[in-house]
């Protein structure tokens, strides 16, 4: 049946005629028009709804893995259920007492503890977990392995196979990395240097640190036996006598310094040496220095300063019976264990030795066994040890004088500054601290949360898994 016009009058009725402007519509055409109007209204409503909802990844975006479980966690700013897909670019965040376990397509797992925020990104064949704050524990059994990044560093397994490691980034941008199982490779953004953290060790990296300490060759092999460190900066007119014998040779950046090598500087020469394990030695002009022993694993270091000036920047001594000593012709200086980032200055000649403490705590005495008196120096204090005599009592040194003495050992790259009372002093590019995860010990204080401790049974090289009991 056919209808016409606005009033829908039926054709075929007696006396009805078509008027100008009338539209003739069949029932089929009328139904199609109604359906089209419904579609338009539905599409408009759905579009408005999408504007009100959080961003949802499109089907074309890369799926990286899935959340196996979560508690007090949010994904893309929205609370997540116990299972959810992870896409490239997603940010997973946990609040206090929250946690989450992510399994990637490669089989690698990432445990996220409380008060942590992580962005997941595709990085070629690897997946990158960009740690914005908090603690993550990564576990993988092959390649491609997950890469954890912070603003300054990248962390990844140094070889294929089972690897488990922890990375913590504090609000102050201090970083803790622990190699629980397998060796961990650490490199700095924009740098070719790298550091291999052995299984069972952790590295505490201050916020002011830059780059990585020298440790291993590019191939990843162990350093030659007896190597103490590497020259990181030098001013001409310095030389080295290998093993204290033979001809003197020019010393340049990247040269290795071995046990018993004698380093000598002349009128304008200065040199900075990065010791394995994170400590540094700056040798001033007119100086003769020798590293007689340096074992970074046991933290046993002994240095001889025959004459001249030396600045030592020493990581915290935490190993049993750890020793860091500098000996001159008239004095013996030792670093106190358990004190972080000790810095001290030594100026020596055959008649006497002066020791200034810039940071930390040092002891000063005479190398003769018959002279037993020793003094302890705090920051801003100095003592003098005459030949054959006990040291003077600690004396105060002004910040200006101390800064002048610091400058005498600079090699153009130091940020050591003397503290000024009442004013915040510029702190250092502090050295890394390398410590051991002894069997049965936990790194709860390092990880900054009980959840991280529960996630890692920290027997060195031991078993365990990041997979906890699902609540």
C-alpha positions as CSV (number, residue, x, y, z in Angstrom):
1,X,0.0,0.0,0.0
2,X,1.2,3.5,-0.8
3,X,0.7,6.7,1.2
4,X,1.1,10.3,0.3
5,X,1.8,13.7,1.8
6,X,2.2,14.8,5.4
7,X,-1.2,13.4,6.3
8,X,-0.4,10.0,4.9
9,X,-3.6,9.7,2.9
10,X,-4.0,6.4,1.1
11,X,-4.1,6.2,-2.7
12,X,-6.9,4.4,-4.3
13,X,-9.6,5.8,-2.0
14,X,-12.4,7.5,-3.9
15,X,-12.0,11.1,-4.7
16,X,-8.4,11.5,-3.6
17,X,-5.9,13.1,-5.9
18,X,-2.2,13.9,-5.7
19,X,-1.3,17.5,-4.9
20,X,1.8,19.4,-5.9
21,X,4.6,18.8,-3.3
22,X,3.3,15.5,-2.1
23,X,6.0,12.7,-1.5
24,X,5.1,9.2,-2.5
25,X,6.8,6.6,0.0
26,X,6.6,2.9,0.0
27,X,6.5,1.0,3.4
28,X,10.0,-0.5,2.7
29,X,11.5,2.9,2.1
30,X,9.9,4.3,5.3
31,X,11.5,1.4,7.4
32,X,14.9,2.0,5.9
33,X,14.7,5.7,6.8
34,X,13.7,4.9,10.4
35,X,16.6,2.5,10.7
36,X,19.1,5.1,9.4
37,X,17.9,7.6,12.0
38,X,18.4,5.1,14.8
39,X,21.9,4.4,13.6
40,X,22.8,8.0,13.7
41,X,21.4,8.6,17.2
42,X,23.2,5.5,18.5
43,X,26.6,6.5,16.9
44,X,26.3,10.0,18.4
45,X,25.6,8.6,21.9
46,X,28.4,6.1,21.7
47,X,30.9,8.8,20.6
48,X,29.9,10.9,23.6
49,X,30.4,7.9,25.9
50,X,33.9,7.3,24.5
51,X,34.8,10.9,25.3
52,X,33.8,10.3,28.9
53,X,35.7,7.0,29.3
54,X,39.5,6.7,29.9
55,X,41.6,5.8,27.0
56,X,41.3,2.2,25.9
57,X,44.0,0.7,23.6
58,X,43.0,0.0,20.1
59,X,43.1,-3.4,18.6
60,X,46.2,-2.5,16.6
61,X,48.3,-1.6,19.6
62,X,51.0,-4.1,20.8
63,X,49.9,-6.5,23.5
64,X,52.9,-7.1,25.8
65,X,51.4,-9.5,28.3
66,X,48.9,-9.7,31.1
67,X,48.4,-9.0,34.7
68,X,48.2,-12.3,36.6
69,X,46.9,-10.7,39.7
70,X,46.8,-7.3,41.3
71,X,45.8,-5.6,44.6
72,X,45.2,-1.9,45.1
73,X,46.5,-1.3,41.6
74,X,45.4,0.9,38.7
75,X,46.1,0.6,34.9
76,X,45.8,3.7,32.7
77,X,44.5,5.5,35.8
78,X,41.6,3.1,36.3
79,X,41.4,0.4,39.1
80,X,42.2,-3.0,37.4
81,X,40.5,-6.3,38.1
82,X,42.6,-9.4,39.0
83,X,43.4,-10.0,35.3
84,X,44.0,-7.4,32.5
85,X,46.0,-7.1,29.3
86,X,49.1,-5.0,29.2
87,X,49.7,-2.9,26.1
88,X,52.7,-0.9,25.0
89,X,52.6,2.5,26.7
90,X,50.5,1.4,29.7
91,X,51.3,2.7,33.2
92,X,50.7,0.3,36.1
93,X,50.6,1.9,39.5
94,X,50.2,0.4,43.0
95,X,49.2,2.3,46.2
96,X,50.2,1.5,49.8
97,X,50.1,-2.2,50.5
98,X,49.3,-2.8,46.8
99,X,51.1,-5.2,44.4
100,X,50.8,-6.7,41.0
101,X,52.4,-9.6,39.0
102,X,52.8,-9.1,35.2
103,X,53.6,-12.0,32.9
104,X,55.0,-11.0,29.5
105,X,54.5,-13.0,26.3
106,X,58.2,-14.1,26.5
107,X,57.4,-15.8,29.8
108,X,59.3,-13.2,31.9
109,X,57.6,-12.0,35.0
110,X,57.7,-8.6,36.7
111,X,56.7,-8.2,40.4
112,X,55.6,-4.7,41.3
113,X,55.5,-3.8,45.0
114,X,53.6,-1.2,46.9
115,X,53.8,2.5,46.0
116,X,55.3,1.8,42.6
117,X,54.7,3.1,39.1
118,X,55.9,1.4,35.9
119,X,55.4,2.2,32.3
120,X,55.7,-0.8,29.9
121,X,57.1,-0.2,26.4
122,X,58.1,-2.2,23.4
123,X,61.9,-1.9,22.8
124,X,62.6,-3.9,19.6
125,X,62.4,-7.6,20.6
126,X,62.6,-6.7,24.3
127,X,60.1,-5.2,26.7
128,X,61.1,-2.2,28.7
129,X,59.8,-1.5,32.1
130,X,60.3,2.2,32.8
131,X,60.5,2.5,36.6
132,X,59.0,5.9,37.5
133,X,59.2,5.2,41.3
134,X,59.2,2.3,43.7
135,X,60.4,-1.3,43.4
136,X,60.3,-3.9,40.7
137,X,61.6,-7.5,40.7
138,X,62.2,-9.1,37.3
139,X,62.6,-12.8,36.6
140,X,63.3,-14.3,33.2
141,X,64.5,-17.7,31.9
142,X,65.8,-16.8,28.4
143,X,65.6,-14.2,25.7
144,X,64.2,-11.7,25.0
145,X,64.7,-10.6,28.6
146,X,63.0,-7.6,30.2
147,X,64.9,-4.3,30.5
148,X,64.3,-2.1,33.6
149,X,65.1,1.5,33.1
150,X,65.4,4.6,35.4
151,X,66.1,8.2,34.3
152,X,69.9,7.5,34.3
153,X,70.4,3.8,34.0
154,X,69.3,0.5,32.3
155,X,69.3,-2.9,34.0
156,X,69.2,-6.3,32.2
157,X,70.6,-9.8,32.5
158,X,74.2,-10.0,31.2
159,X,73.7,-13.5,29.8
160,X,70.9,-15.8,28.7
161,X,69.4,-18.2,31.2
162,X,67.6,-17.8,34.5
163,X,68.0,-14.3,36.0
164,X,66.3,-12.5,38.8
165,X,67.1,-9.0,39.9
166,X,65.6,-6.1,41.8
167,X,65.6,-2.4,41.1
168,X,64.5,0.4,43.4
169,X,64.1,4.1,42.6
170,X,63.5,6.4,45.6
171,X,61.8,9.8,45.5
172,X,65.2,11.3,45.9
173,X,66.3,9.4,42.7
174,X,68.7,7.1,44.6
175,X,68.9,3.7,43.0
176,X,69.4,0.2,44.4
177,X,70.0,-2.8,42.1
178,X,70.4,-6.4,43.4
179,X,71.6,-9.4,41.3
180,X,69.7,-12.2,43.1
181,X,70.2,-14.9,40.5
182,X,72.6,-14.5,37.5
183,X,74.8,-11.5,36.7
184,X,73.2,-8.1,36.1
185,X,74.4,-5.7,33.4
186,X,74.1,-2.0,34.2
187,X,74.7,0.8,31.7
188,X,74.1,4.5,31.7
189,X,71.9,6.3,29.1
190,X,74.1,8.1,26.5
191,X,77.3,6.3,27.6
192,X,79.2,3.3,26.3
193,X,80.4,2.3,29.8
194,X,78.8,-0.6,31.6
195,X,79.1,-2.5,34.9
196,X,78.5,-6.2,35.5
197,X,77.0,-6.7,38.9
198,X,77.8,-10.3,40.0
199,X,75.2,-12.7,41.4
200,X,74.7,-12.2,45.1
201,X,75.8,-8.5,45.0
202,X,73.9,-5.2,45.2
203,X,74.8,-1.7,44.0
204,X,73.7,1.4,45.8
205,X,73.9,4.3,43.3
206,X,73.5,7.8,44.7
207,X,71.3,10.4,42.9
208,X,74.4,12.5,42.1
209,X,76.3,9.6,40.5
210,X,77.0,9.8,36.7
211,X,78.0,7.0,34.4
212,X,79.3,3.6,35.7
213,X,82.6,2.7,37.5
214,X,85.1,0.8,35.4
215,X,85.1,-2.9,36.0
216,X,85.1,-5.2,33.0
217,X,86.2,-5.3,29.4
218,X,83.8,-4.8,26.6
219,X,83.6,-8.5,26.0
220,X,82.3,-9.0,29.5
221,X,85.3,-11.0,30.7
222,X,86.9,-10.7,34.1
223,X,89.5,-8.1,34.8
224,X,93.1,-9.3,34.7
225,X,94.3,-10.5,38.1
226,X,96.0,-7.8,40.1
227,X,94.3,-4.9,38.3
228,X,93.3,-2.2,40.8
229,X,91.5,0.4,38.6
230,X,91.5,2.6,35.6
231,X,92.6,6.2,34.8
232,X,89.5,8.3,34.2
233,X,91.1,11.7,33.9
234,X,94.6,13.0,33.7
235,X,96.6,16.3,33.2
236,X,99.9,15.9,31.3
237,X,103.2,15.3,33.1
238,X,102.2,12.1,34.9
239,X,103.8,8.7,34.4
240,X,103.6,5.1,35.5
241,X,106.3,2.6,36.4
242,X,104.8,-0.9,36.0
243,X,105.2,-3.0,39.1
244,X,107.6,-0.4,40.4
245,X,110.3,-1.6,38.0
246,X,111.8,-0.6,34.6
247,X,111.3,2.5,32.5
248,X,108.7,5.1,33.3
249,X,105.9,5.4,30.7
250,X,103.4,8.2,30.0
251,X,100.0,7.7,31.7
252,X,96.8,8.4,29.8
253,X,93.1,8.1,30.2
254,X,91.7,4.5,30.1
255,X,95.1,3.0,31.1
256,X,94.8,0.3,33.7
257,X,96.5,0.6,37.1
258,X,97.7,-2.7,38.5
259,X,98.9,-3.7,41.9
260,X,102.4,-2.4,42.6
261,X,102.3,0.2,39.8
262,X,103.9,3.4,40.8
263,X,102.1,6.6,39.7
264,X,104.2,9.8,39.6
265,X,103.2,13.3,38.8
266,X,105.5,16.3,38.2
267,X,104.9,20.1,38.4
268,X,101.6,20.3,36.5
269,X,100.6,16.6,36.5
270,X,97.5,15.2,38.2
271,X,95.6,12.0,37.7
272,X,92.2,10.5,38.8
273,X,92.0,6.7,39.2
274,X,88.7,4.8,39.5
275,X,89.3,1.7,41.7
276,X,87.3,-1.4,41.0
277,X,84.4,-1.4,43.4
278,X,83.6,2.3,43.2
279,X,86.2,4.2,45.2
280,X,88.5,6.9,43.6
281,X,92.0,8.2,44.1
282,X,93.0,11.7,42.9
283,X,96.8,12.2,42.9
284,X,98.0,15.9,43.0
285,X,101.1,17.4,41.5
286,X,104.6,16.5,42.7
287,X,103.4,13.2,44.1
288,X,104.4,9.5,44.1
289,X,101.7,6.9,44.8
290,X,101.4,3.1,44.7
291,X,98.4,0.8,45.2
292,X,99.9,-2.1,47.0
293,X,96.7,-4.1,47.4
294,X,93.1,-3.8,46.2
295,X,90.5,-6.6,46.4
296,X,87.1,-5.1,45.7
297,X,85.2,-8.3,46.7
298,X,86.7,-8.3,50.3
299,X,87.2,-4.5,50.4
300,X,90.9,-4.8,51.2
301,X,92.8,-1.8,50.0
302,X,96.2,-0.4,50.9
303,X,97.8,2.6,49.3
304,X,101.3,4.1,49.7
305,X,101.9,7.8,49.3
306,X,105.6,8.4,49.3
307,X,105.3,12.1,48.9
308,X,102.8,14.7,47.6
309,X,99.1,15.0,47.7
310,X,96.3,12.5,47.5
311,X,92.5,12.6,47.8
312,X,90.6,9.4,48.5
313,X,86.8,9.0,47.9
314,X,85.9,5.7,49.5
315,X,82.7,3.7,49.3
316,X,81.2,2.4,52.6
317,X,83.1,-0.6,54.0
318,X,80.6,-3.3,54.8
319,X,82.5,-6.6,54.3
320,X,83.9,-8.4,57.4
321,X,87.5,-7.2,58.2
322,X,87.3,-4.6,55.4
323,X,90.2,-2.2,55.3
324,X,91.0,1.0,53.3
325,X,94.4,2.4,54.4
326,X,96.8,5.1,53.1
327,X,100.3,4.9,54.5
328,X,103.0,7.6,54.2
329,X,106.5,7.8,55.6
330,X,105.2,9.2,58.9
331,X,101.4,8.3,59.1
332,X,98.8,5.6,58.6
333,X,95.3,6.7,57.8
334,X,92.3,4.4,57.9
335,X,88.6,4.6,56.9
336,X,86.0,3.7,59.6
337,X,83.8,0.8,58.5
338,X,80.0,1.5,58.1
339,X,80.4,5.1,57.2
340,X,79.2,6.0,53.7
341,X,81.1,8.0,51.1
342,X,84.2,9.0,53.1
343,X,86.4,11.6,51.6
344,X,89.8,12.7,53.0
345,X,93.0,14.5,51.9
346,X,96.6,13.5,52.6
347,X,99.7,15.7,52.1
348,X,103.0,14.0,52.9
349,X,106.8,14.6,52.9
350,X,109.6,12.8,54.7
351,X,109.2,15.0,57.8
352,X,105.4,15.0,58.4
353,X,101.9,14.2,57.1
354,X,98.8,16.3,57.2
355,X,95.4,14.6,57.0
356,X,92.1,16.6,56.4
357,X,88.7,14.9,56.7
358,X,86.1,16.2,54.2
359,X,83.4,13.7,54.7
360,X,82.9,10.6,56.8
361,X,85.2,9.5,59.6
362,X,88.9,8.6,59.5
363,X,91.6,7.5,62.0
364,X,95.1,8.8,62.0
365,X,98.2,7.3,63.6
366,X,101.9,6.6,63.2
367,X,103.0,3.5,61.2
368,X,105.6,2.6,63.8
369,X,104.2,-0.2,66.1
370,X,105.8,1.5,69.1
371,X,103.7,4.7,68.6
372,X,100.2,3.6,69.5
373,X,98.3,6.9,69.9
374,X,95.6,7.5,67.3
375,X,93.1,10.2,66.7
376,X,89.7,10.2,64.9
377,X,88.9,13.0,62.5
378,X,85.4,14.3,61.7
379,X,84.4,16.4,58.7
380,X,86.2,19.8,58.8
381,X,89.0,18.6,61.1
382,X,92.7,17.9,60.4
383,X,95.7,16.4,62.2
384,X,99.5,16.4,61.6
385,X,101.7,13.4,62.2
386,X,105.5,14.3,62.6
387,X,108.0,11.6,61.9
388,X,108.2,9.1,64.8
389,X,105.6,10.9,66.9
390,X,101.9,10.5,67.6
391,X,99.4,12.7,65.8
392,X,98.3,16.1,67.0
393,X,94.9,16.5,68.4
394,X,92.2,17.3,65.9
395,X,92.0,20.9,64.8
396,X,89.3,22.7,62.9
397,X,89.9,23.9,59.3
398,X,87.9,26.7,57.8
399,X,85.7,25.8,54.7
400,X,87.7,28.2,52.6
401,X,91.0,26.6,53.5
402,X,89.6,23.1,53.1
403,X,88.3,24.0,49.7
404,X,91.7,25.3,48.6
405,X,93.2,22.0,49.6
406,X,90.5,20.0,47.8
407,X,91.2,22.1,44.6
408,X,94.9,21.0,44.8
409,X,93.9,17.5,43.9
410,X,91.2,18.3,41.3
411,X,91.7,16.9,37.8
412,X,89.0,19.0,36.1
413,X,86.0,16.7,36.9
414,X,85.4,16.8,40.6
415,X,82.3,18.1,42.4
416,X,83.7,17.7,45.9
417,X,82.9,20.9,47.9
418,X,83.7,21.9,51.5
419,X,80.7,22.4,53.7
420,X,79.9,25.9,54.8
421,X,78.2,26.2,58.2
422,X,74.5,27.3,57.7
423,X,74.6,26.8,54.0
424,X,73.9,23.6,52.0
425,X,77.2,22.5,50.4
426,X,77.3,21.1,46.9
427,X,77.6,17.4,47.2
428,X,79.6,15.0,45.1
429,X,79.1,12.7,42.2
430,X,79.2,10.1,44.9
431,X,80.8,6.7,44.2
432,X,78.7,3.6,44.0
433,X,78.6,1.2,46.9
434,X,78.9,-2.5,46.1
435,X,77.7,-4.9,48.8
436,X,77.0,-8.6,49.2
437,X,73.7,-10.3,49.6
438,X,74.9,-12.8,52.2
439,X,73.0,-16.1,52.6
440,X,69.9,-15.6,54.6
441,X,70.2,-11.8,54.7
442,X,67.4,-9.6,53.4
443,X,67.5,-6.3,51.7
444,X,64.3,-5.0,53.1
445,X,65.9,-1.7,54.1
446,X,67.4,-1.4,50.6
447,X,64.2,-2.3,48.8
448,X,62.2,0.0,51.0
449,X,59.2,-2.3,51.6
450,X,58.1,-5.6,53.1
451,X,56.6,-6.7,49.8
452,X,60.0,-6.7,48.1
453,X,61.5,-8.8,50.9
454,X,58.6,-11.3,50.6
455,X,59.2,-11.5,46.9
456,X,62.9,-12.4,47.1
457,X,64.4,-15.2,49.2
458,X,67.9,-13.7,49.2
459,X,70.2,-16.6,49.6
460,X,73.0,-15.7,47.3
461,X,72.4,-17.5,44.0
462,X,69.5,-19.4,45.8
463,X,66.2,-20.4,44.6
464,X,62.8,-18.7,45.1
465,X,60.5,-17.1,42.6
466,X,58.8,-13.8,42.2
467,X,55.5,-15.6,41.9
468,X,53.8,-15.3,45.3
469,X,50.7,-17.0,46.5
470,X,47.8,-15.5,44.7
471,X,45.3,-14.1,47.3
